[in-house]
Amino acid sequence: MTSSKYRLVSQMRRAKLSITNNIAEGYGRYHFQENIQFCRQARGSIYELIDDFIECYECKYINEEEVLRFKAEGYNVIKLLNAYISSTMKLKKELHNEV
């Protein structure tokens, strides 16, 4: 494996781990806003991973069908995460209005 390919693989692994770690850490936080912030960081890592898939395609490590599938899956995860963030924001607002 070339050093540039190794660096890209290493970066993609860190981005992938950052996604799940941030979601887990945010979920474990006591305050809604902290949970939301960690989810936003996870969302940024998803965009980073999508960019890495594009780089893989440009370097010819993956084909067009693969990059399109990976990007679509990434955007789907972003939609799910955005829905979770919206739901959490709504719950935060509802609970703060009751107090």
N, C-alpha and C positions, 0 to 999 in steps of 0.2 A: 504494500500500500504506500503510495507517495505521501510525503509529509503534508502536502496541502489537503489531500483527501483525508488523512488521519485527523488533521485539525478540524475539518468540516464535520466529520463523524463525531468527534469529541464535543464540538460546539452544539451539535444537534442533540446529543445525549443530555448535555447540561440544560438546554432549553426545554426538552421534554420533561426532565425531572423537575425543573422550576415550575412548570405548569401544575403538576400534581401536588408538589410540595406547597405551593402557594394556596391552592384550593383547600388542602387539608389544614394548613395553618390558619387560614382565614376562618374556616368552619369551627375551629377550636377556640377562637377568640370570643370573649365575653360580649363585646359591643358590636352592634350591627355595622357601624361605619368601618371598623377594622376588617370585618369579614368582607365588606364591599371593596375596600382598598386592596386586600390580598387577591381578590378575584380580578380586579383590574390589572394587577401585576401579572397574573396568570394569563390574562387576555393578551397582554403585550408579548409574553413568551410564545403564545400561539402564533402571533403575527411574525415573530422572529423565526419560528420553525418553518412557516410557510415560505418565508424569504430564503431559508436554507434549502428547501426543496427546489425552489427556482434555480438556485445556484447549482444544485446537483444536476438538474436538467441541462443547464448551460454548459456544465463540464462534461456532459454526456455520461454521467454515472447512472442516470435513470432515463427512461424514454418519455415521450410526450404523454402517453396514456397514464403512466404512473404519476407524473407531476400533476396532471389534471385531477386525478383521483385523490391524491394527497391534499391538494389545495381545497378541493370540495369538502373533504372530511374536516380539514382545519376550519373552514368557514362555518361548517355545521356545528362544530364544537363552540366556536365563538357565539353563534346564535343561541345555543343552549346556555352558555355562560352569561350572556346578556339577559336572557330571560330570568335566570337565577338572581342576577344583580337587581333587576327590576322588581322581582318578587320580594327580595330582601329589603329594598328601599321602601316598598309599599308597606310591608309589615312594620318596619321601623317607624314610618309616619303614623300608621294606625295606632301603634302602642304608645307613641309619644302624645298623640291627641287624647288618649284616654286618661292620661295622668293629670 
